[in-house]
Structure formats: structure tokens, C-alpha cells
């Protein structure tokens, strides 16, 4: 399981953390344990990558339920 960091669209500010069993490069990255989930909105673009700030990929949140979400490339 990967620990992930979710940043704003420009990648300049951390917004949330999450975990995922999917590879970071997956087309649809499904995450769990989104914290804080309230800061993530469907249809909004984010930079999502490993919690050390590497492999940041621009993604759009395409689904969200509680602390679970899907980010699509």
C-alpha cells in the first residue's frame, strides 16, 4: 500500500493525504483514508503522488464517497 500526498492543482500546497493499493501511475487511482476528505472535491484537479513528493501526476477527482476517492489521469 502506498502513502500518497495530494496537492493543489499547481502542486504548490499540500491539501490531503491518502493510501492506495493501485500503482501511482494507474489511469484511475483509487484511494482510501483520505484525510481531510472535506478538502477534496469531485471535478477538481490535483497533483497526486507519493508522500515524499515524488511521482506527482496531474489528476482530476472523478469519484468520492466518504474517505474514499478516485483520481483519474
PQR file of N, CA, C, O and H, with PARSE charges and radii, in Angstrom:
ATOM      1  N   UNK A   1       0.849  -1.181   0.000 -0.4000 1.5000
ATOM      2  CA  UNK A   1       0.000   0.000   0.000 -0.0000 2.0000
ATOM      3  C   UNK A   1       0.890   1.238   0.000  0.5500 1.7000
ATOM      4  O   UNK A   1       1.854   1.326   0.761 -0.5500 1.4000
ATOM      5  N   UNK A   2       0.552   2.189  -0.864 -0.4000 1.5000
ATOM      6  CA  UNK A   2       1.314   3.432  -0.981 -0.0000 2.0000
ATOM      7  C   UNK A   2       0.690   4.536  -0.145  0.5500 1.7000
ATOM      8  O   UNK A   2      -0.532   4.683  -0.106 -0.5500 1.4000
ATOM      9  H   UNK A   2      -0.231   2.117  -1.482  0.4000 1.0000
ATOM     10  N   UNK A   3       1.530   5.306   0.521 -0.4000 1.5000
ATOM     11  CA  UNK A   3       1.090   6.533   1.177 -0.0000 2.0000
ATOM     12  C   UNK A   3       1.188   7.644   0.145  0.5500 1.7000
ATOM     13  O   UNK A   3       2.226   7.819  -0.493 -0.5500 1.4000
ATOM     14  H   UNK A   3       2.522   5.187   0.490  0.4000 1.0000
ATOM     15  N   UNK A   4       0.100   8.398  -0.018 -0.4000 1.5000
ATOM     16  CA  UNK A   4       0.030   9.415  -1.062 -0.0000 2.0000
ATOM     17  C   UNK A   4      -0.117  10.816  -0.489  0.5500 1.7000
ATOM     18  O   UNK A   4      -0.631  11.019   0.611 -0.5500 1.4000
ATOM     19  H   UNK A   4      -0.744   8.256   0.500  0.4000 1.0000
ATOM     20  N   UNK A   5       0.351  11.764  -1.273 -0.4000 1.5000
ATOM     21  CA  UNK A   5       0.198  13.176  -0.961 -0.0000 2.0000
ATOM     22  C   UNK A   5      -0.617  13.805  -2.084  0.5500 1.7000
ATOM     23  O   UNK A   5      -0.348  13.571  -3.262 -0.5500 1.4000
ATOM     24  H   UNK A   5       0.769  11.598  -2.167  0.4000 1.0000
ATOM     25  N   UNK A   6      -1.592  14.587  -1.722 -0.4000 1.5000
ATOM     26  CA  UNK A   6      -2.438  15.276  -2.699 -0.0000 2.0000
ATOM     27  C   UNK A   6      -2.196  16.771  -2.528  0.5500 1.7000
ATOM     28  O   UNK A   6      -2.368  17.333  -1.446 -0.5500 1.4000
ATOM     29  H   UNK A   6      -1.811  14.778  -0.764  0.4000 1.0000
ATOM     30  N   UNK A   7      -1.791  17.396  -3.631 -0.4000 1.5000
ATOM     31  CA  UNK A   7      -1.503  18.830  -3.608 -0.0000 2.0000
ATOM     32  C   UNK A   7      -2.509  19.576  -4.475  0.5500 1.7000
ATOM     33  O   UNK A   7      -3.258  18.973  -5.245 -0.5500 1.4000
ATOM     34  H   UNK A   7      -1.651  16.939  -4.510  0.4000 1.0000
ATOM     35  N   UNK A   8      -2.512  20.885  -4.337 -0.4000 1.5000
ATOM     36  CA  UNK A   8      -3.380  21.707  -5.176 -0.0000 2.0000
ATOM     37  C   UNK A   8      -2.998  21.536  -6.644  0.5500 1.7000
ATOM     38  O   UNK A   8      -2.001  20.888  -6.962 -0.5500 1.4000
ATOM     39  H   UNK A   8      -1.904  21.374  -3.712  0.4000 1.0000
ATOM     40  N   UNK A   9      -3.787  22.113  -7.523 -0.4000 1.5000
ATOM     41  CA  UNK A   9      -3.603  21.931  -8.967 -0.0000 2.0000
ATOM     42  C   UNK A   9      -2.201  22.308  -9.439  0.5500 1.7000
ATOM     43  O   UNK A   9      -1.660  21.667 -10.340 -0.5500 1.4000
ATOM     44  H   UNK A   9      -4.598  22.639  -7.265  0.4000 1.0000
ATOM     45  N   UNK A  10      -1.618  23.322  -8.848 -0.4000 1.5000
ATOM     46  CA  UNK A  10      -0.277  23.754  -9.244 -0.0000 2.0000
ATOM     47  C   UNK A  10       0.828  22.960  -8.561  0.5500 1.7000
ATOM     48  O   UNK A  10       1.999  23.081  -8.921 -0.5500 1.4000
ATOM     49  H   UNK A  10      -2.057  23.842  -8.115  0.4000 1.0000
ATOM     50  N   UNK A  11       0.457  22.152  -7.580 -0.4000 1.5000
ATOM     51  CA  UNK A  11       1.444  21.353  -6.866 -0.0000 2.0000
ATOM     52  C   UNK A  11       2.250  22.142  -5.857  0.5500 1.7000
ATOM     53  O   UNK A  11       3.322  21.706  -5.436 -0.5500 1.4000
ATOM     54  H   UNK A  11      -0.494  22.053  -7.288  0.4000 1.0000
ATOM     55  N   UNK A  12       1.744  23.300  -5.466 -0.4000 1.5000
ATOM     56  CA  UNK A  12       2.499  24.161  -4.561 -0.0000 2.0000
ATOM     57  C   UNK A  12       2.106  24.030  -3.099  0.5500 1.7000
ATOM     58  O   UNK A  12       2.827  24.494  -2.216 -0.5500 1.4000
ATOM     59  H   UNK A  12       0.873  23.654  -5.808  0.4000 1.0000
ATOM     60  N   UNK A  13       0.967  23.402  -2.838 -0.4000 1.5000
ATOM     61  CA  UNK A  13       0.488  23.334  -1.458 -0.0000 2.0000
ATOM     62  C   UNK A  13      -0.158  21.980  -1.168  0.5500 1.7000
ATOM     63  O   UNK A  13      -1.070  21.566  -1.883 -0.5500 1.4000
ATOM     64  H   UNK A  13       0.381  23.025  -3.555  0.4000 1.0000
ATOM     65  N   UNK A  14       0.303  21.289  -0.129 -0.4000 1.5000
ATOM     66  CA  UNK A  14      -0.336  20.022   0.247 -0.0000 2.0000
ATOM     67  C   UNK A  14      -1.771  20.265   0.713  0.5500 1.7000
ATOM     68  O   UNK A  14      -2.054  21.227   1.428 -0.5500 1.4000
ATOM     69  H   UNK A  14       1.044  21.626   0.452  0.4000 1.0000
ATOM     70  N   UNK A  15      -2.668  19.374   0.295 -0.4000 1.5000
ATOM     71  CA  UNK A  15      -4.077  19.501   0.660 -0.0000 2.0000
ATOM     72  C   UNK A  15      -4.534  18.343   1.532  0.5500 1.7000
ATOM     73  O   UNK A  15      -5.266  18.539   2.502 -0.5500 1.4000
ATOM     74  H   UNK A  15      -2.438  18.592  -0.286  0.4000 1.0000
ATOM     75  N   UNK A  16      -4.098  17.126   1.183 -0.4000 1.5000
ATOM     76  CA  UNK A  16      -4.574  15.944   1.906 -0.0000 2.0000
ATOM     77  C   UNK A  16      -3.581  14.798   1.734  0.5500 1.7000
ATOM     78  O   UNK A  16      -2.653  14.863   0.928 -0.5500 1.4000
ATOM     79  H   UNK A  16      -3.503  16.967   0.395  0.4000 1.0000
ATOM     80  N   UNK A  17      -3.808  13.759   2.509 -0.4000 1.5000
ATOM     81  CA  UNK A  17      -3.049  12.519   2.374 -0.0000 2.0000
ATOM     82  C   UNK A  17      -4.038  11.381   2.165  0.5500 1.7000
ATOM     83  O   UNK A  17      -5.226  11.509   2.460 -0.5500 1.4000
ATOM     84  H   UNK A  17      -4.563  13.706   3.163  0.4000 1.0000
ATOM     85  N   UNK A  18      -3.533  10.276   1.654 -0.4000 1.5000
ATOM     86  CA  UNK A  18      -4.383   9.105   1.419 -0.0000 2.0000
ATOM     87  C   UNK A  18      -3.492   7.880   1.272  0.5500 1.7000
ATOM     88  O   UNK A  18      -2.266   7.976   1.325 -0.5500 1.4000
ATOM     89  H   UNK A  18      -2.568  10.172   1.415  0.4000 1.0000
ATOM     90  N   UNK A  19      -4.127   6.731   1.088 -0.4000 1.5000
ATOM     91  CA  UNK A  19      -3.410   5.479   0.844 -0.0000 2.0000
ATOM     92  C   UNK A  19      -4.036   4.806  -0.370  0.5500 1.7000
ATOM     93  O   UNK A  19      -5.214   5.004  -0.665 -0.5500 1.4000
ATOM     94  H   UNK A  19      -5.123   6.654   1.045  0.4000 1.0000
ATOM     95  N   UNK A  20      -3.230   4.005  -1.074 -0.4000 1.5000
ATOM     96  CA  UNK A  20      -3.755   3.310  -2.243 -0.0000 2.0000
ATOM     97  C   UNK A  20      -3.001   2.012  -2.487  0.5500 1.7000
ATOM     98  O   UNK A  20      -1.796   1.920  -2.255 -0.5500 1.4000
ATOM     99  H   UNK A  20      -2.273   3.845  -0.835  0.4000 1.0000
ATOM    100  N   UNK A  21      -3.733   1.018  -2.957 -0.4000 1.5000
ATOM    101  CA  UNK A  21      -3.122  -0.236  -3.397 -0.0000 2.0000
ATOM    102  C   UNK A  21      -2.772  -0.185  -4.876  0.5500 1.7000
ATOM    103  O   UNK A  21      -2.048  -1.048  -5.374 -0.5500 1.4000
ATOM    104  H   UNK A  21      -4.713   1.094  -3.145  0.4000 1.0000
ATOM    105  N   UNK A  22      -3.283   0.824  -5.585 -0.4000 1.5000
ATOM    106  CA  UNK A  22      -3.011   0.961  -7.015 -0.0000 2.0000
ATOM    107  C   UNK A  22      -1.614   1.539  -7.230  0.5500 1.7000
ATOM    108  O   UNK A  22      -1.115   2.287  -6.389 -0.5500 1.4000
ATOM    109  H   UNK A  22      -3.871   1.524  -5.181  0.4000 1.0000
ATOM    110  N   UNK A  23      -0.981   1.197  -8.355 -0.4000 1.5000
ATOM    111  CA  UNK A  23       0.290   1.848  -8.686 -0.0000 2.0000
ATOM    112  C   UNK A  23       0.060   3.349  -8.881  0.5500 1.7000
ATOM    113  O   UNK A  23      -0.995   3.756  -9.368 -0.5500 1.4000
ATOM    114  H   UNK A  23      -1.387   0.590  -9.038  0.4000 1.0000
ATOM    115  N   UNK A  24       1.019   4.152  -8.512 -0.4000 1.5000
ATOM    116  CA  UNK A  24       0.871   5.607  -8.614 -0.0000 2.0000
ATOM    117  C   UNK A  24       0.557   6.031 -10.045  0.5500 1.7000
ATOM    118  O   UNK A  24      -0.145   7.022 -10.250 -0.5500 1.4000
ATOM    119  H   UNK A  24       1.876   3.821  -8.117  0.4000 1.0000
ATOM    120  N   UNK A  25       1.056   5.310 -11.023 -0.4000 1.5000
ATOM    121  CA  UNK A  25       0.837   5.667 -12.420 -0.0000 2.0000
ATOM    122  C   UNK A  25      -0.454   5.138 -13.022  0.5500 1.7000
ATOM    123  O   UNK A  25      -0.693   5.324 -14.216 -0.5500 1.4000
ATOM    124  H   UNK A  25       1.626   4.505 -10.856  0.4000 1.0000
ATOM    125  N   UNK A  26      -1.290   4.485 -12.227 -0.4000 1.5000
ATOM    126  CA  UNK A  26      -2.542   3.919 -12.748 -0.0000 2.0000
ATOM    127  C   UNK A  26      -3.422   5.008 -13.353  0.5500 1.7000
ATOM    128  O   UNK A  26      -3.414   6.150 -12.893 -0.5500 1.4000
ATOM    129  H   UNK A  26      -1.096   4.334 -11.258  0.4000 1.0000
ATOM    130  N   UNK A  27      -4.178   4.650 -14.381 -0.4000 1.5000
ATOM    131  CA  UNK A  27      -5.092   5.619 -15.005 -0.0000 2.0000
ATOM    132  C   UNK A  27      -6.117   6.110 -13.989  0.5500 1.7000
ATOM    133  O   UNK A  27      -6.322   7.314 -13.837 -0.5500 1.4000
ATOM    134  H   UNK A  27      -4.185   3.722 -14.755  0.4000 1.0000
ATOM    135  N   UNK A  28      -6.752   5.184 -13.305 -0.4000 1.5000
ATOM    136  CA  UNK A  28      -7.696   5.515 -12.232 -0.0000 2.0000
ATOM    137  C   UNK A  28      -7.062   5.106 -10.913  0.5500 1.7000
ATOM    138  O   UNK A  28      -6.939   3.918 -10.615 -0.5500 1.4000
ATOM    139  H   UNK A  28      -6.586   4.206 -13.429  0.4000 1.0000
ATOM    140  N   UNK A  29      -6.668   6.077 -10.138 -0.4000 1.5000
ATOM    141  CA  UNK A  29      -6.018   5.831  -8.851 -0.0000 2.0000
ATOM    142  C   UNK A  29      -7.083   5.884  -7.761  0.5500 1.7000
ATOM    143  O   UNK A  29      -7.624   6.948  -7.461 -0.5500 1.4000
ATOM    144  H   UNK A  29      -6.768   7.042 -10.379  0.4000 1.0000
ATOM    145  N   UNK A  30      -7.377   4.733  -7.173 -0.4000 1.5000
ATOM    146  CA  UNK A  30      -8.383   4.657  -6.111 -0.0000 2.0000
ATOM    147  C   UNK A  30      -7.681   4.779  -4.768  0.5500 1.7000
ATOM    148  O   UNK A  30      -6.734   4.048  -4.479 -0.5500 1.4000
ATOM    149  H   UNK A  30      -6.938   3.869  -7.416  0.4000 1.0000
ATOM    150  N   UNK A  31      -8.154   5.708  -3.953 -0.4000 1.5000
ATOM    151  CA  UNK A  31      -7.517   5.953  -2.665 -0.0000 2.0000
ATOM    152  C   UNK A  31      -8.492   5.724  -1.513  0.5500 1.7000
ATOM    153  O   UNK A  31      -9.710   5.804  -1.671 -0.5500 1.4000
ATOM    154  H   UNK A  31      -8.923   6.303  -4.187  0.4000 1.0000
ATOM    155  N   UNK A  32      -7.917   5.440  -0.362 -0.4000 1.5000
ATOM    156  CA  UNK A  32      -8.680   5.280   0.874 -0.0000 2.0000
ATOM    157  C   UNK A  32      -8.031   6.153   1.942  0.5500 1.7000
ATOM    158  O   UNK A  32      -6.961   6.722   1.728 -0.5500 1.4000
ATOM    159  H   UNK A  32      -6.927   5.374  -0.233  0.4000 1.0000
ATOM    160  N   UNK A  33      -8.680   6.249   3.076 -0.4000 1.5000
ATOM    161  CA  UNK A  33      -8.144   7.003   4.220 -0.0000 2.0000
ATOM    162  C   UNK A  33      -7.802   8.446   3.842  0.5500 1.7000
ATOM    163  O   UNK A  33      -6.810   8.998   4.318 -0.5500 1.4000
ATOM    164  H   UNK A  33      -9.549   5.786   3.250  0.4000 1.0000
ATOM    165  N   UNK A  34      -8.612   9.043   3.001 -0.4000 1.5000
ATOM    166  CA  UNK A  34      -8.421  10.426   2.576 -0.0000 2.0000
ATOM    167  C   UNK A  34      -8.571  11.341   3.789  0.5500 1.7000
ATOM    168  O   UNK A  34      -9.591  11.311   4.478 -0.5500 1.4000
ATOM    169  H   UNK A  34      -9.418   8.596   2.615  0.4000 1.0000
ATOM    170  N   UNK A  35      -7.542  12.156   4.045 -0.4000 1.5000
ATOM    171  CA  UNK A  35      -7.562  12.998   5.241 -0.0000 2.0000
ATOM    172  C   UNK A  35      -6.910  14.350   4.965  0.5500 1.7000
ATOM    173  O   UNK A  35      -5.728  14.384   4.623 -0.5500 1.4000
ATOM    174  H   UNK A  35      -6.713  12.180   3.486  0.4000 1.0000
ATOM    175  N   UNK A  36      -7.612  15.441   5.095 -0.4000 1.5000
ATOM    176  CA  UNK A  36      -9.037  15.574   5.373 -0.0000 2.0000
ATOM    177  C   UNK A  36      -9.858  15.479   4.076  0.5500 1.7000
ATOM    178  O   UNK A  36      -9.581  16.178   3.101 -0.5500 1.4000
ATOM    179  H   UNK A  36      -8.572  15.414   5.373  0.4000 1.0000
ATOM    180  N   UNK A  37     -10.840  14.627   4.084 -0.4000 1.5000
ATOM    181  CA  UNK A  37     -11.664  14.381   2.898 -0.0000 2.0000
ATOM    182  C   UNK A  37     -12.440  15.618   2.462  0.5500 1.7000
ATOM    183  O   UNK A  37     -12.741  15.776   1.279 -0.5500 1.4000
ATOM    184  H   UNK A  37     -11.065  14.059   4.876  0.4000 1.0000
ATOM    185  N   UNK A  38     -12.759  16.474   3.388 -0.4000 1.5000
ATOM    186  CA  UNK A  38     -13.560  17.660   3.082 -0.0000 2.0000
ATOM    187  C   UNK A  38     -12.845  18.606   2.104  0.5500 1.7000
ATOM    188  O   UNK A  38     -13.494  19.440   1.472 -0.5500 1.4000
ATOM    189  H   UNK A  38     -12.514  16.346   4.349  0.4000 1.0000
ATOM    190  N   UNK A  39     -11.546  18.488   1.977 -0.4000 1.5000
ATOM    191  CA  UNK A  39     -10.781  19.385   1.097 -0.0000 2.0000
ATOM    192  C   UNK A  39     -10.702  18.897  -0.346  0.5500 1.7000
ATOM    193  O   UNK A  39     -10.127  19.572  -1.200 -0.5500 1.4000
ATOM    194  H   UNK A  39     -11.019  17.811   2.490  0.4000 1.0000
ATOM    195  N   UNK A  40     -11.275  17.728  -0.620 -0.4000 1.5000
ATOM    196  CA  UNK A  40     -11.245  17.154  -1.968 -0.0000 2.0000
ATOM    197  C   UNK A  40     -12.641  17.249  -2.580  0.5500 1.7000
ATOM    198  O   UNK A  40     -13.633  16.891  -1.945 -0.5500 1.4000
ATOM    199  H   UNK A  40     -11.742  17.180   0.074  0.4000 1.0000
ATOM    200  N   UNK A  41     -12.707  17.737  -3.820 -0.4000 1.5000
ATOM    201  CA  UNK A  41     -13.999  17.915  -4.491 -0.0000 2.0000
ATOM    202  C   UNK A  41     -13.989  17.223  -5.853  0.5500 1.7000
ATOM    203  O   UNK A  41     -13.001  17.289  -6.584 -0.5500 1.4000
ATOM    204  H   UNK A  41     -11.901  18.029  -4.336  0.4000 1.0000
ATOM    205  N   UNK A  42     -15.079  16.570  -6.179 -0.4000 1.5000
ATOM    206  CA  UNK A  42     -15.227  15.928  -7.485 -0.0000 2.0000
ATOM    207  C   UNK A  42     -15.159  17.002  -8.573  0.5500 1.7000
ATOM    208  O   UNK A  42     -15.749  18.075  -8.445 -0.5500 1.4000
ATOM    209  H   UNK A  42     -15.881  16.517  -5.584  0.4000 1.0000
ATOM    210  N   UNK A  43     -14.430  16.690  -9.642 -0.4000 1.5000
ATOM    211  CA  UNK A  43     -14.296  17.609 -10.765 -0.0000 2.0000
ATOM    212  C   UNK A  43     -13.152  18.594 -10.628  0.5500 1.7000
ATOM    213  O   UNK A  43     -12.913  19.398 -11.529 -0.5500 1.4000
ATOM    214  H   UNK A  43     -13.952  15.818  -9.747  0.4000 1.0000
ATOM    215  N   UNK A  44     -12.449  18.541  -9.521 -0.4000 1.5000
ATOM    216  CA  UNK A  44     -11.330  19.451  -9.287 -0.0000 2.0000
ATOM    217  C   UNK A  44     -10.017  18.742  -9.602  0.5500 1.7000
ATOM    218  O   UNK A  44      -9.873  17.542  -9.368 -0.5500 1.4000
ATOM    219  H   UNK A  44     -12.643  17.888  -8.789  0.4000 1.0000
ATOM    220  N   UNK A  45      -9.065  19.502 -10.136 -0.4000 1.5000
ATOM    221  CA  UNK A  45      -7.765  18.930 -10.479 -0.0000 2.0000
ATOM    222  C   UNK A  45      -6.793  19.066  -9.318  0.5500 1.7000
ATOM    223  O   UNK A  45      -6.795  20.055  -8.586 -0.5500 1.4000
ATOM    224  H   UNK A  45      -9.183  20.477 -10.326  0.4000 1.0000
ATOM    225  N   UNK A  46      -5.959  18.033  -9.173 -0.4000 1.5000
ATOM    226  CA  UNK A  46      -4.957  17.971  -8.117 -0.0000 2.0000
ATOM    227  C   UNK A  46      -3.677  17.373  -8.679  0.5500 1.7000
ATOM    228  O   UNK A  46      -3.674  16.788  -9.762 -0.5500 1.4000
ATOM    229  H   UNK A  46      -5.958  17.229  -9.767  0.4000 1.0000
ATOM    230  N   UNK A  47      -2.603  17.524  -7.939 -0.4000 1.5000
ATOM    231  CA  UNK A  47      -1.362  16.803  -8.206 -0.0000 2.0000
ATOM    232  C   UNK A  47      -1.309  15.697  -7.158  0.5500 1.7000
ATOM    233  O   UNK A  47      -1.379  15.966  -5.959 -0.5500 1.4000
ATOM    234  H   UNK A  47      -2.606  18.000  -7.060  0.4000 1.0000
ATOM    235  N   UNK A  48      -1.185  14.450  -7.615 -0.4000 1.5000
ATOM    236  CA  UNK A  48      -1.212  13.314  -6.695 -0.0000 2.0000
ATOM    237  C   UNK A  48       0.045  12.478  -6.915  0.5500 1.7000
ATOM    238  O   UNK A  48       0.391  12.143  -8.048 -0.5500 1.4000
ATOM    239  H   UNK A  48      -1.129  14.231  -8.590  0.4000 1.0000
ATOM    240  N   UNK A  49       0.720  12.147  -5.822 -0.4000 1.5000
ATOM    241  CA  UNK A  49       1.929  11.339  -5.912 -0.0000 2.0000
ATOM    242  C   UNK A  49       2.265  10.719  -4.571  0.5500 1.7000
ATOM    243  O   UNK A  49       1.447  10.696  -3.652 -0.5500 1.4000
ATOM    244  H   UNK A  49       0.439  12.419  -4.902  0.4000 1.0000
ATOM    245  N   UNK A  50       3.475  10.222  -4.481 -0.4000 1.5000
ATOM    246  CA  UNK A  50       3.915   9.597  -3.239 -0.0000 2.0000
ATOM    247  C   UNK A  50       4.077  10.645  -2.146  0.5500 1.7000
ATOM    248  O   UNK A  50       4.280  11.827  -2.427 -0.5500 1.4000
ATOM    249  H   UNK A  50       4.139  10.241  -5.228  0.4000 1.0000
ATOM    250  N   UNK A  51       3.987  10.200  -0.907 -0.4000 1.5000
ATOM    251  CA  UNK A  51       4.017  11.144   0.209 -0.0000 2.0000
ATOM    252  C   UNK A  51       5.351  11.867   0.372  0.5500 1.7000
ATOM    253  O   UNK A  51       5.442  12.831   1.133 -0.5500 1.4000
ATOM    254  H   UNK A  51       3.822   9.240  -0.679  0.4000 1.0000
ATOM    255  N   UNK A  52       6.385  11.413  -0.332 -0.4000 1.5000
ATOM    256  CA  UNK A  52       7.661  12.137  -0.277 -0.0000 2.0000
ATOM    257  C   UNK A  52       7.741  13.217  -1.359  0.5500 1.7000
ATOM    258  O   UNK A  52       8.779  13.855  -1.537 -0.5500 1.4000
ATOM    259  H   UNK A  52       6.311  10.630  -0.949  0.4000 1.0000
ATOM    260  N   UNK A  53       6.626  13.412  -2.083 -0.4000 1.5000
ATOM    261  CA  UNK A  53       6.555  14.459  -3.096 -0.0000 2.0000
ATOM    262  C   UNK A  53       7.013  14.032  -4.479  0.5500 1.7000
ATOM    263  O   UNK A  53       7.043  14.851  -5.398 -0.5500 1.4000
ATOM    264  H   UNK A  53       5.783  12.894  -1.939  0.4000 1.0000
ATOM    265  N   UNK A  54       7.371  12.765  -4.645 -0.4000 1.5000
ATOM    266  CA  UNK A  54       7.807  12.288  -5.957 -0.0000 2.0000
ATOM    267  C   UNK A  54       6.627  11.713  -6.738  0.5500 1.7000
ATOM    268  O   UNK A  54       5.564  11.437  -6.183 -0.5500 1.4000
ATOM    269  H   UNK A  54       7.346  12.100  -3.899  0.4000 1.0000
ATOM    270  N   UNK A  55       6.846  11.544  -8.032 -0.4000 1.5000
ATOM    271  CA  UNK A  55       5.838  10.960  -8.933 -0.0000 2.0000
ATOM    272  C   UNK A  55       4.521  11.723  -8.921  0.5500 1.7000
ATOM    273  O   UNK A  55       3.453  11.120  -9.025 -0.5500 1.4000
ATOM    274  H   UNK A  55       7.710  11.769  -8.483  0.4000 1.0000
ATOM    275  N   UNK A  56       4.586  13.036  -8.794 -0.4000 1.5000
ATOM    276  CA  UNK A  56       3.366  13.843  -8.793 -0.0000 2.0000
ATOM    277  C   UNK A  56       2.789  13.888 -10.210  0.5500 1.7000
ATOM    278  O   UNK A  56       3.469  14.275 -11.160 -0.5500 1.4000
ATOM    279  H   UNK A  56       5.454  13.526  -8.709  0.4000 1.0000
ATOM    280  N   UNK A  57       1.530  13.489 -10.331 -0.4000 1.5000
ATOM    281  CA  UNK A  57       0.851  13.405 -11.622 -0.0000 2.0000
ATOM    282  C   UNK A  57      -0.432  14.229 -11.541  0.5500 1.7000
ATOM    283  O   UNK A  57      -1.180  14.112 -10.570 -0.5500 1.4000
ATOM    284  H   UNK A  57       0.977  13.175  -9.560  0.4000 1.0000
ATOM    285  N   UNK A  58      -0.695  15.066 -12.556 -0.4000 1.5000
ATOM    286  CA  UNK A  58      -1.956  15.812 -12.536 -0.0000 2.0000
ATOM    287  C   UNK A  58      -3.141  14.863 -12.710  0.5500 1.7000
ATOM    288  O   UNK A  58      -3.148  14.011 -13.599 -0.5500 1.4000
ATOM    289  H   UNK A  58      -0.087  15.161 -13.345  0.4000 1.0000
ATOM    290  N   UNK A  59      -4.131  15.027 -11.850 -0.4000 1.5000
ATOM    291  CA  UNK A  59      -5.312  14.158 -11.868 -0.0000 2.0000
ATOM    292  C   UNK A  59      -6.551  14.953 -11.496  0.5500 1.7000
ATOM    293  O   UNK A  59      -6.481  15.994 -10.843 -0.5500 1.4000
ATOM    294  H   UNK A  59      -4.125  15.719 -11.128  0.4000 1.0000
ATOM    295  N   UNK A  60      -7.685  14.427 -11.933 -0.4000 1.5000
ATOM    296  CA  UNK A  60      -8.976  15.002 -11.577 -0.0000 2.0000
ATOM    297  C   UNK A  60      -9.698  14.031 -10.657  0.5500 1.7000
ATOM    298  O   UNK A  60      -9.715  12.826 -10.908 -0.5500 1.4000
ATOM    299  H   UNK A  60      -7.742  13.581 -12.463  0.4000 1.0000
ATOM    300  N   UNK A  61     -10.284  14.546  -9.608 -0.4000 1.5000
ATOM    301  CA  UNK A  61     -11.094  13.698  -8.734 -0.0000 2.0000
ATOM    302  C   UNK A  61     -12.391  13.390  -9.480  0.5500 1.7000
ATOM    303  O   UNK A  61     -13.160  14.297  -9.801 -0.5500 1.4000
ATOM    304  H   UNK A  61     -10.270  15.525  -9.404  0.4000 1.0000
ATOM    305  N   UNK A  62     -12.626  12.114  -9.751 -0.4000 1.5000
ATOM    306  CA  UNK A  62     -13.801  11.720 -10.533 -0.0000 2.0000
ATOM    307  C   UNK A  62     -14.863  11.009  -9.702  0.5500 1.7000
ATOM    308  O   UNK A  62     -15.982  10.803 -10.171 -0.5500 1.4000
ATOM    309  H   UNK A  62     -12.002  11.378  -9.490  0.4000 1.0000
ATOM    310  N   UNK A  63     -14.522  10.636  -8.483 -0.4000 1.5000
ATOM    311  CA  UNK A  63     -15.499   9.994  -7.598 -0.0000 2.0000
ATOM    312  C   UNK A  63     -15.034  10.173  -6.162  0.5500 1.7000
ATOM    313  O   UNK A  63     -13.839  10.216  -5.872 -0.5500 1.4000
ATOM    314  H   UNK A  63     -13.613  10.803  -8.103  0.4000 1.0000
ATOM    315  N   UNK A  64     -16.016  10.274  -5.273 -0.4000 1.5000
ATOM    316  CA  UNK A  64     -15.683  10.414  -3.857 -0.0000 2.0000
ATOM    317  C   UNK A  64     -16.846   9.912  -3.020  0.5500 1.7000
ATOM    318  O   UNK A  64     -18.004  10.244  -3.271 -0.5500 1.4000
ATOM    319  H   UNK A  64     -16.988  10.239  -5.509  0.4000 1.0000
ATOM    320  N   UNK A  65     -16.515   9.106  -2.021 -0.4000 1.5000
ATOM    321  CA  UNK A  65     -17.514   8.609  -1.075 -0.0000 2.0000
ATOM    322  C   UNK A  65     -16.843   8.509   0.287  0.5500 1.7000
ATOM    323  O   UNK A  65     -16.021   7.624   0.523 -0.5500 1.4000
ATOM    324  H   UNK A  65     -15.573   8.837  -1.817  0.4000 1.0000
ATOM    325  N   UNK A  66     -17.196   9.411   1.166 -0.4000 1.5000
ATOM    326  CA  UNK A  66     -16.577   9.414   2.487 -0.0000 2.0000
ATOM    327  C   UNK A  66     -15.096   9.710   2.384  0.5500 1.7000
ATOM    328  O   UNK A  66     -14.698  10.764   1.887 -0.5500 1.4000
ATOM    329  H   UNK A  66     -17.864  10.131   0.975  0.4000 1.0000
ATOM    330  N   UNK A  67     -14.277   8.777   2.856 -0.4000 1.5000
ATOM    331  CA  UNK A  67     -12.824   8.965   2.793 -0.0000 2.0000
ATOM    332  C   UNK A  67     -12.191   8.166   1.657  0.5500 1.7000
ATOM    333  O   UNK A  67     -10.982   7.936   1.654 -0.5500 1.4000
ATOM    334  H   UNK A  67     -14.600   7.922   3.260  0.4000 1.0000
ATOM    335  N   UNK A  68     -13.005   7.747   0.697 -0.4000 1.5000
ATOM    336  CA  UNK A  68     -12.515   7.054  -0.499 -0.0000 2.0000
ATOM    337  C   UNK A  68     -12.719   7.967  -1.704  0.5500 1.7000
ATOM    338  O   UNK A  68     -13.698   8.709  -1.776 -0.5500 1.4000
ATOM    339  H   UNK A  68     -13.987   7.934   0.699  0.4000 1.0000
ATOM    340  N   UNK A  69     -11.785   7.902  -2.645 -0.4000 1.5000
ATOM    341  CA  UNK A  69     -11.912   8.732  -3.846 -0.0000 2.0000
ATOM    342  C   UNK A  69     -11.181   8.071  -5.005  0.5500 1.7000
ATOM    343  O   UNK A  69     -10.343   7.190  -4.815 -0.5500 1.4000
ATOM    344  H   UNK A  69     -10.990   7.299  -2.587  0.4000 1.0000
ATOM    345  N   UNK A  70     -11.518   8.517  -6.205 -0.4000 1.5000
ATOM    346  CA  UNK A  70     -10.818   8.090  -7.413 -0.0000 2.0000
ATOM    347  C   UNK A  70     -10.282   9.327  -8.106  0.5500 1.7000
ATOM    348  O   UNK A  70     -11.000  10.306  -8.314 -0.5500 1.4000
ATOM    349  H   UNK A  70     -12.199   9.234  -6.359  0.4000 1.0000
ATOM    350  N   UNK A  71      -9.005   9.266  -8.460 -0.4000 1.5000
ATOM    351  CA  UNK A  71      -8.345  10.347  -9.191 -0.0000 2.0000
ATOM    352  C   UNK A  71      -7.935   9.794 -10.547  0.5500 1.7000
ATOM    353  O   UNK A  71      -7.222   8.794 -10.629 -0.5500 1.4000
ATOM    354  H   UNK A  71      -8.422   8.471  -8.290  0.4000 1.0000
ATOM    355  N   UNK A  72      -8.390  10.451 -11.610 -0.4000 1.5000
ATOM    356  CA  UNK A  72      -8.162   9.970 -12.971 -0.0000 2.0000
ATOM    357  C   UNK A  72      -7.182  10.876 -13.699  0.5500 1.7000
ATOM    358  O   UNK A  72      -7.225  12.099 -13.573 -0.5500 1.4000
ATOM    359  H   UNK A  72      -8.970  11.263 -11.543  0.4000 1.0000
ATOM    360  N   UNK A  73      -6.292  10.240 -14.470 -0.4000 1.5000
ATOM    361  CA  UNK A  73      -5.301  10.998 -15.252 -0.0000 2.0000
ATOM    362  C   UNK A  73      -5.954  11.674 -16.423  0.5500 1.7000
ATOM    363  O   UNK A  73      -5.282  12.357 -17.196 -0.5500 1.4000
ATOM    364  H   UNK A  73      -6.257   9.246 -14.573  0.4000 1.0000
TER
END
